[in-house]
Amino acid sequence: MNYRSFVETHLKVKNRAGNEWQCLCPFHDERDASFSINVQRGLFICYACGEKGAFPKLVEHITHPNGVEPTCVTAFLLTYR
C-alpha cells in the first residue's frame, strides 16, 4: 500500500488535483477541507490549525492518537510504502 491508498482509506478526501489532495483535517474537527497532502512526497499541511509535517507524523496521529513508540511507526510505514 502506498501514500495514496493510506490517505483514501483513512481520510475524507474532498478534492484531487494531481498529487495535491484536499481532505478534512484529522487533527481537528472541520466541515471544509483545509488539509492539503502531497500523496507523492508524503508531506501535509493544515491551513486552519497549522499542523504540518511528513507522512510518519500523520500515520502516528491517525493510528495511535494517544502516542506510540517510534519503532511501531517505522514498522507500520514499511507496510504502507
C-alpha positions in Angstrom: 0.0 0.0 0.0 1.3 3.5 -0.8 0.6 7.0 0.4 -2.4 7.3 -1.9 -4.0 4.1 -0.6 -3.5 5.2 3.0 -5.0 8.6 2.5 -8.0 7.2 0.7 -8.5 4.7 3.5 -8.1 6.9 6.5 -9.0 10.5 5.4 -12.1 12.0 3.9 -10.8 13.3 0.5 -12.7 16.2 -0.9 -10.6 17.2 -3.9 -7.8 15.7 -6.0 -5.6 17.8 -8.2 -2.7 15.6 -9.4 -0.6 14.7 -6.3 -2.1 17.5 -4.2 -5.2 16.3 -2.4 -7.5 18.3 -0.1 -9.0 16.4 2.8 -10.8 17.1 6.1 -8.1 17.6 8.7 -7.5 14.6 11.1 -6.0 16.9 13.8 -9.3 18.9 14.4 -13.0 18.9 13.6 -14.0 20.7 10.4 -16.5 20.7 7.6 -14.4 22.4 4.9 -11.2 20.8 3.6 -8.3 22.8 4.8 -5.8 19.9 5.0 -3.6 19.5 1.9 -1.4 16.5 1.4 1.1 15.7 -1.4 0.5 11.9 -1.9 3.7 11.5 -3.9 6.0 13.2 -1.5 4.1 12.4 1.7 4.0 16.0 3.1 1.0 17.7 4.6 -0.2 21.0 6.0 -3.5 22.1 7.5 -4.2 25.8 6.7 -6.7 26.0 9.6 -4.9 24.6 12.6 -1.3 24.9 11.4 -0.3 21.2 11.7 2.3 20.2 9.1 4.9 17.5 8.6 5.8 14.3 6.9 3.8 11.1 6.4 5.2 9.4 9.6 3.6 12.1 11.8 0.3 11.7 10.1 0.4 7.9 10.4 1.2 8.1 14.1 -1.6 10.5 14.8 -4.2 8.5 12.8 -3.2 5.0 14.0 -2.3 5.9 17.6 -3.7 9.3 18.7 -2.5 8.8 22.3 1.1 8.2 21.3 3.1 5.2 20.1 6.7 4.1 20.2 8.7 5.2 17.1 9.6 1.6 16.3 5.9 0.8 15.8 5.5 3.7 13.4 8.5 2.6 11.4 7.1 -1.0 11.1 3.8 0.4 10.0 5.4 2.7 7.4 7.2 -0.2 5.9 3.9 -1.9 5.3 2.4 1.1 3.6 5.3 2.1 1.5 
